[in-house]
Amino acid sequence: YILSYKPRNKLPVEEYLKMQGRFAHMFKPGNEWMIEEVQKEVDRNWEELLKLAEM
């Protein structure tokens, strides 16, 4: 794998989700865990991609 772009600052997924009306349900009280889970998954995937690019 070769990364053609590596961002300087990783933005939280919350910023992207807020712009998308289809994710409005995630911002209702009691659903904060959904955003946390999405962030964890994105972080996990990013770390795995970085490892694959190092090989």
For each residue, the residues with C-beta under 8 A, 3 or more apart:
1: 49 52 53 55
2: 53
3: 6 49 50 53
4:
5:
6: 3
7: 10 11
8:
9:
10: 7 46
11: 7 15 16
12: 15 39
13: 16 17 35 38 39 42
14: 17 18 35 39
15: 11 12 18 19
16: 11 13 19 20
17: 13 14 20 23 26 27 35 38
18: 14 15 23 27
19: 15 16
20: 16 17 23
21: 24
22:
23: 17 18 20 26 27
24: 21 27 28
25: 28 31
26: 17 23 31 34 35 38
27: 17 18 23 24 31 35
28: 24 25 31
29:
30:
31: 25 26 27 28 34 35
32: 35 36
33: 36 37
34: 26 31 37 38
35: 13 14 17 26 27 31 32 38 39
36: 32 33 39 40
37: 33 34 40 41
38: 13 17 26 34 35 41 42
39: 12 13 14 35 36 42 43
40: 36 37 43 44
41: 37 38 44 45
42: 13 38 39 45 46
43: 39 40 46 47
44: 40 41 47 48
45: 41 42 48 49
46: 10 42 43 49 50
47: 43 44 50 51
48: 44 45 51 52
49: 1 3 45 46 52 53
50: 3 46 47 53 54
51: 47 48 54 55
52: 1 48 49 55
53: 1 2 3 49 50
54: 50 51
55: 1 51 52
